[in-house]
Amino acid sequence: MTEKEIANAVEETIETYEFTDDDGQEHCFVVESKFKVGNDDYVALLEVDPSIFAEEGEECSCGCEHDHAENCCDGHDHDEEDTNIILAKVVTDENGEVDIQVPSDEEFEKAKQVYENLEA
C-alpha cells in the first residue's frame, strides 16, 4: 500500500499511531492490518509521512507546496518511496490503555509467519 493509496482512502476511518522517538523525531504509522497470533493481538504498521493527511496545497516534509500525486520539486516521488511494515504486539492494560510493544524475537517470527500468510 503506497502513501497515495492511504491518502485516497479518506472515506474510510484510518487508524494511526504517532510517537516521538528519543531523538525528538516524530513518526506516524497507519494500521495496515490487525491479526492474532495465539491469544495475542498484533498490528502491521506502515510508517507514513504525516503530510499525506494534509489538505491540498499544504507543505509536505520536503518543504514544497504540491499535490502529493505529483513529483516534488526536488525530484522525489511520494508513490515510489519504500514501504516499511513494522509488526508490533498490542497489549491492553487493566485500565483499557493500549500499548504498542516490540515483540521478542520468537514472538516476531511467529507474527511474521502469520502476517505473510495473510498477504498470500
Residue frames as a rotation matrix with the C-alpha (Angstrom) as fourth column:
MET 1
0.588 0.809 0.000 0.00
0.809 -0.588 0.000 0.00
0.000 0.000 -1.000 0.00
THR 2
-0.403 -0.747 0.529 1.54
0.735 -0.609 -0.298 3.30
0.545 0.269 0.794 -1.07
GLU 3
-0.777 0.085 -0.624 1.19
0.408 -0.687 -0.601 6.61
-0.480 -0.722 0.499 0.73
LYS 4
-0.839 0.489 -0.239 -1.03
-0.524 -0.610 0.595 7.80
0.145 0.624 0.768 -2.12
GLU 5
-0.388 0.713 -0.584 -3.39
0.180 0.680 0.711 4.84
0.904 0.171 -0.392 -1.65
ILE 6
-0.467 0.184 -0.865 -3.61
0.884 0.111 -0.454 5.62
0.012 -0.977 -0.214 2.05
ALA 7
-0.873 0.090 -0.478 -4.31
0.005 -0.981 -0.194 9.29
-0.487 -0.171 0.857 1.41
ASN 8
-0.728 0.614 -0.304 -7.00
-0.495 -0.164 0.853 8.39
0.474 0.772 0.423 -1.14
ALA 9
-0.473 0.552 -0.687 -8.82
0.578 0.782 0.231 6.25
0.665 -0.288 -0.689 1.45
VAL 10
-0.918 0.047 0.393 -10.41
-0.260 -0.820 -0.510 9.32
0.299 -0.571 0.765 3.02
GLU 11
0.032 0.999 -0.031 -13.86
-0.653 0.044 0.756 7.72
0.757 -0.004 0.654 3.09
GLU 12
0.399 0.035 -0.916 -12.55
0.416 0.884 0.215 5.02
0.817 -0.466 0.339 5.42
THR 13
0.917 -0.181 0.355 -11.55
-0.399 -0.442 0.804 5.51
0.012 -0.879 -0.477 9.01
ILE 14
0.342 -0.887 -0.309 -7.78
0.048 0.345 -0.937 5.31
0.939 0.306 0.160 9.16
GLU 15
0.981 -0.055 -0.187 -6.33
0.192 0.112 0.975 4.17
-0.032 -0.992 0.121 12.45
THR 16
0.368 -0.891 0.265 -3.00
-0.012 -0.289 -0.957 5.83
0.930 0.349 -0.117 13.19
TYR 17
0.740 -0.314 -0.595 -0.38
0.649 0.099 0.754 5.81
-0.178 -0.944 0.277 15.93
GLU 18
0.564 -0.588 0.580 2.01
-0.030 -0.716 -0.697 8.68
0.825 0.376 -0.422 16.45
PHE 19
0.822 -0.346 -0.452 5.05
0.514 0.112 0.850 8.91
-0.243 -0.932 0.270 18.65
THR 20
0.735 -0.669 0.114 8.23
-0.575 -0.703 -0.420 10.92
0.360 0.243 -0.901 19.13
ASP 21
0.625 -0.560 -0.544 11.47
0.490 0.824 -0.286 8.95
0.608 -0.088 0.789 19.30
ASP 22
0.501 -0.496 -0.709 14.40
0.781 -0.094 0.618 9.58
-0.373 -0.863 0.340 21.65
ASP 23
-0.608 -0.761 0.226 15.94
0.773 -0.502 0.387 11.96
-0.181 0.410 0.894 19.10
GLY 24
-0.446 0.521 -0.728 12.79
-0.001 -0.814 -0.582 14.10
-0.895 -0.259 0.363 19.04
GLN 25
-0.906 0.130 -0.403 11.73
-0.415 -0.086 0.906 12.98
0.083 0.988 0.132 15.57
GLU 26
-0.135 0.947 0.290 8.00
-0.694 0.118 -0.710 12.47
-0.707 -0.297 0.642 15.10
HIS 27
-0.990 -0.109 -0.087 6.74
-0.139 0.740 0.658 9.28
-0.007 0.664 -0.748 13.46
CYS 28
-0.089 0.996 -0.008 3.29
-0.895 -0.084 -0.439 8.46
-0.438 -0.031 0.898 12.12
PHE 29
-0.977 -0.180 0.115 2.10
-0.129 0.926 0.354 4.90
-0.170 0.331 -0.928 11.50
VAL 30
-0.079 0.955 -0.286 -1.05
-0.986 -0.034 0.161 3.68
0.144 0.295 0.945 9.78
VAL 31
-0.248 0.095 0.964 -2.53
-0.389 0.902 -0.189 0.33
-0.887 -0.422 -0.187 10.79
GLU 32
-0.587 -0.052 -0.808 -2.23
-0.801 0.181 0.570 -1.75
0.116 0.982 -0.148 7.64
SER 33
0.090 0.659 -0.747 -3.80
-0.237 0.742 0.627 -4.86
0.967 0.121 0.223 9.22
LYS 34
-0.105 -0.030 0.994 -4.68
-0.992 0.067 -0.103 -6.46
-0.064 -0.997 -0.037 12.55
PHE 35
0.242 0.169 -0.955 -4.28
-0.373 0.925 0.070 -10.14
0.896 0.339 0.287 13.32
LYS 36
0.710 0.043 0.703 -3.97
-0.688 0.255 0.679 -12.65
-0.150 -0.966 0.211 16.16
VAL 37
-0.171 -0.730 -0.662 -1.09
-0.438 0.658 -0.613 -14.94
0.882 0.186 -0.432 16.99
GLY 38
-0.678 0.086 -0.730 -2.43
0.596 0.645 -0.477 -17.39
0.430 -0.759 -0.489 19.54
ASN 39
0.282 0.790 -0.544 -4.13
0.958 -0.261 0.118 -15.22
-0.049 -0.555 -0.830 22.18
ASP 40
-0.303 -0.521 -0.798 -2.02
0.488 -0.804 0.340 -12.14
-0.819 -0.287 0.498 21.40
ASP 41
0.812 0.572 0.114 -3.09
0.440 -0.473 -0.763 -9.22
-0.383 0.670 -0.636 19.21
TYR 42
-0.368 -0.930 0.007 -0.72
0.634 -0.245 0.734 -7.79
-0.680 0.275 0.679 16.60
VAL 43
0.782 0.499 -0.373 -0.78
0.040 -0.638 -0.769 -4.96
-0.622 0.587 -0.519 14.09
ALA 44
-0.073 -0.746 0.662 1.14
0.986 0.044 0.159 -4.41
-0.148 0.664 0.733 10.89
LEU 45
0.544 0.196 -0.816 2.11
0.298 -0.954 -0.030 -0.75
-0.784 -0.227 -0.578 10.88
LEU 46
0.247 -0.413 0.877 3.11
0.938 -0.126 -0.323 1.25
0.244 0.902 0.356 7.84
GLU 47
-0.174 -0.360 -0.916 5.21
0.589 -0.784 0.196 4.34
-0.789 -0.506 0.349 8.56
VAL 48
0.281 0.354 0.892 3.96
0.923 -0.354 -0.151 7.30
0.262 0.866 -0.426 6.55
ASP 49
-0.863 -0.447 0.237 4.79
0.409 -0.892 -0.193 10.94
0.298 -0.069 0.952 6.17
PRO 50
-0.404 0.760 -0.509 2.16
0.654 -0.149 -0.742 12.79
-0.640 -0.632 -0.437 8.27
SER 51
-0.658 0.116 -0.744 1.81
-0.393 -0.896 0.208 15.31
-0.642 0.430 0.635 5.45
ILE 52
-0.934 0.356 -0.009 -0.25
0.179 0.491 0.853 12.81
0.308 0.795 -0.522 3.42
PHE 53
-0.187 0.898 -0.398 -3.14
0.980 0.143 -0.138 13.76
-0.067 -0.416 -0.907 5.70
ALA 54
-0.624 -0.122 -0.772 -2.62
0.228 -0.973 -0.030 17.47
-0.748 -0.195 0.635 4.96
GLU 55
0.549 0.828 -0.114 -5.01
0.223 -0.277 -0.935 19.48
-0.805 0.488 -0.337 2.85
GLU 56
0.393 -0.371 0.841 -4.08
0.917 0.091 -0.389 20.11
0.068 0.924 0.376 -0.78
GLY 57
0.548 -0.265 0.793 -1.56
0.146 -0.903 -0.403 22.94
0.823 0.337 -0.456 -1.09
GLU 58
0.898 -0.293 0.329 -0.06
-0.401 -0.232 0.887 22.47
-0.183 -0.928 -0.325 2.38
GLU 59
0.103 -0.958 -0.269 3.63
-0.937 -0.003 -0.349 21.78
0.333 0.288 -0.898 2.68
CYS 60
0.892 0.025 -0.451 4.94
0.070 0.979 0.192 18.24
0.446 -0.203 0.871 2.95
SER 61
0.776 -0.610 -0.163 8.08
0.285 0.109 0.952 17.27
-0.563 -0.785 0.258 4.81
CYS 62
0.012 -0.800 0.599 10.21
0.997 0.053 0.051 18.15
-0.073 0.597 0.799 1.78
GLY 63
-0.414 -0.163 -0.896 9.17
0.399 -0.917 -0.018 21.79
-0.818 -0.364 0.445 2.21
CYS 64
-0.996 0.072 0.060 7.38
0.032 -0.343 0.939 22.07
0.088 0.937 0.339 -1.15
GLU 65
-0.225 0.974 -0.021 3.81
-0.465 -0.126 -0.876 23.03
-0.856 -0.188 0.481 -1.83
HIS 66
-0.723 0.013 -0.691 2.32
-0.652 0.317 0.689 20.50
0.228 0.948 -0.220 -4.24
ASP 67
0.548 0.836 0.001 -0.34
-0.829 0.543 0.132 17.90
0.110 -0.073 0.991 -4.79
HIS 68
-0.044 -0.626 0.779 1.03
-0.687 0.585 0.431 14.67
-0.725 -0.516 -0.455 -3.33
ALA 69
0.700 0.276 0.658 0.08
0.257 0.764 -0.592 12.89
-0.666 0.584 0.464 -6.56
GLU 70
0.902 -0.425 0.077 2.74
-0.098 -0.376 -0.922 14.95
0.420 0.824 -0.381 -8.33
ASN 71
0.204 -0.920 -0.335 6.50
0.853 0.335 -0.400 14.84
0.480 -0.205 0.853 -8.00
CYS 72
0.666 -0.129 -0.735 8.13
0.462 -0.701 0.542 17.22
-0.586 -0.701 -0.407 -5.56
CYS 73
0.931 -0.313 -0.187 10.35
-0.359 -0.701 -0.616 19.92
0.062 0.641 -0.765 -6.97
ASP 74
0.071 -0.970 0.232 13.46
-0.903 0.037 0.428 18.10
-0.424 -0.240 -0.873 -5.72
GLY 75
-0.299 -0.212 -0.930 12.60
-0.842 0.518 0.152 15.07
0.450 0.829 -0.334 -7.81
HIS 76
-0.984 -0.025 0.174 11.36
-0.103 0.886 -0.453 12.53
-0.143 -0.464 -0.874 -5.27
ASP 77
-0.381 0.878 -0.291 8.05
-0.480 0.081 0.873 10.83
0.790 0.472 0.391 -5.82
HIS 78
-0.311 0.323 0.894 5.77
-0.933 0.077 -0.352 10.00
-0.183 -0.943 0.278 -2.89
ASP 79
0.723 0.678 -0.134 4.44
-0.690 0.700 -0.186 6.95
-0.033 0.227 0.973 -4.75
GLU 80
0.570 -0.559 -0.602 7.85
-0.124 0.666 -0.735 5.34
0.812 0.494 0.310 -5.19
GLU 81
-0.099 -0.614 0.783 9.13
-0.934 -0.213 -0.286 5.62
0.342 -0.760 -0.553 -1.63
ASP 82
-0.652 -0.200 -0.731 9.99
-0.034 0.971 -0.235 2.33
0.757 -0.128 -0.640 0.05
THR 83
0.450 0.810 0.376 7.34
-0.577 -0.057 0.815 1.00
0.681 -0.584 0.441 2.37
ASN 84
-0.732 -0.678 -0.071 8.39
-0.309 0.423 -0.852 -0.29
0.608 -0.602 -0.518 5.74
ILE 85
0.427 0.885 -0.184 5.99
-0.274 0.320 0.907 -2.63
0.862 -0.337 0.380 7.55
ILE 86
-0.699 -0.570 0.432 6.51
-0.567 0.073 -0.821 -2.99
0.437 -0.818 -0.374 11.29
LEU 87
0.111 0.702 -0.704 4.91
0.190 0.680 0.708 -5.87
0.975 -0.212 -0.058 13.17
ALA 88
-0.717 -0.300 0.629 4.02
-0.476 -0.448 -0.757 -4.89
0.509 -0.842 0.179 16.72
LYS 89
-0.561 0.491 -0.666 2.30
0.702 0.709 -0.067 -6.53
0.439 -0.505 -0.743 19.65
VAL 90
-0.265 0.586 0.766 -0.79
-0.377 -0.794 0.477 -4.78
0.888 -0.162 0.431 21.02
VAL 91
-0.618 0.037 -0.785 -1.25
0.677 0.533 -0.507 -5.03
0.399 -0.845 -0.354 24.78
THR 92
0.052 0.707 0.705 -4.27
-0.174 -0.689 0.703 -3.58
0.983 -0.160 0.087 26.56
ASP 93
-0.898 -0.439 -0.036 -3.79
-0.020 0.123 -0.992 -2.96
0.440 -0.890 -0.119 30.29
GLU 94
-0.556 0.693 -0.458 -6.41
0.831 0.444 -0.337 -3.28
-0.030 -0.568 -0.822 33.03
ASN 95
-0.332 0.412 -0.849 -7.41
0.163 -0.861 -0.481 0.40
-0.929 -0.298 0.218 32.51
GLY 96
0.631 0.611 0.478 -8.11
0.519 0.125 -0.845 -0.17
-0.576 0.782 -0.238 28.81
GLU 97
0.477 -0.556 -0.681 -4.99
-0.628 -0.757 0.179 1.72
-0.615 0.342 -0.710 27.71
VAL 98
0.971 -0.150 0.185 -3.42
0.237 0.678 -0.696 0.35
-0.021 0.720 0.694 24.54
ASP 99
0.335 -0.933 -0.133 0.34
-0.539 -0.306 0.785 -0.13
-0.773 -0.191 -0.605 24.44
ILE 100
0.922 -0.156 -0.355 2.22
-0.268 0.407 -0.873 -0.99
0.281 0.900 0.334 21.27
GLN 101
0.508 -0.740 0.441 5.21
-0.469 0.193 0.862 -3.20
-0.723 -0.645 -0.249 22.10
VAL 102
-0.025 -0.633 -0.773 8.16
-0.953 0.248 -0.172 -4.66
0.301 0.733 -0.610 20.27
PRO 103
0.924 0.383 -0.007 7.71
-0.366 0.888 0.280 -8.45
0.113 -0.256 0.960 20.26
SER 104
0.221 -0.846 0.485 10.51
-0.401 0.375 0.836 -10.77
-0.889 -0.380 -0.257 21.35
ASP 105
-0.593 -0.523 -0.612 12.46
-0.773 0.156 0.615 -12.47
-0.226 0.838 -0.497 18.56
GLU 106
-0.925 0.274 0.263 10.40
0.282 0.959 -0.008 -15.64
-0.254 0.067 -0.965 18.99
GLU 107
-0.016 0.970 -0.244 7.10
0.403 -0.217 -0.889 -13.70
-0.915 -0.112 -0.387 19.00
PHE 108
-0.026 -0.062 -0.998 8.22
-0.683 -0.728 0.063 -11.73
-0.730 0.683 -0.023 15.94
GLU 109
-0.905 -0.371 -0.207 8.97
-0.404 0.598 0.692 -14.88
-0.133 0.710 -0.692 13.93
LYS 110
-0.612 0.758 0.227 5.51
0.660 0.647 -0.381 -16.28
-0.436 -0.083 -0.896 14.72
ALA 111
0.199 0.694 -0.692 3.84
0.122 -0.718 -0.685 -12.96
-0.972 0.052 -0.228 13.90
LYS 112
-0.398 -0.434 -0.808 5.81
-0.723 -0.393 0.567 -12.66
-0.564 0.810 -0.158 10.64
GLN 113
-0.984 0.042 0.175 4.66
0.123 0.867 0.484 -16.11
-0.132 0.497 -0.858 9.55
VAL 114
-0.180 0.983 -0.032 1.01
0.753 0.117 -0.648 -15.32
-0.633 -0.140 -0.761 10.28
TYR 115
0.165 0.213 -0.963 1.28
-0.246 -0.937 -0.249 -11.91
-0.955 0.278 -0.103 8.55
GLU 116
-0.724 -0.496 -0.480 2.88
-0.583 0.066 0.810 -13.42
-0.370 0.866 -0.337 5.44
ASN 117
-0.804 0.509 0.308 0.04
0.557 0.825 0.090 -15.98
-0.209 0.244 -0.947 5.27
LEU 118
0.112 0.856 -0.504 -2.48
0.419 -0.501 -0.757 -13.11
-0.901 -0.127 -0.415 5.38
GLU 119
-0.028 -0.242 -0.970 -0.76
-0.618 -0.758 0.207 -11.49
-0.785 0.606 -0.128 2.42
ALA 120
-0.885 -0.410 0.223 -0.69
-0.122 0.665 0.737 -14.71
-0.450 0.625 -0.638 0.37
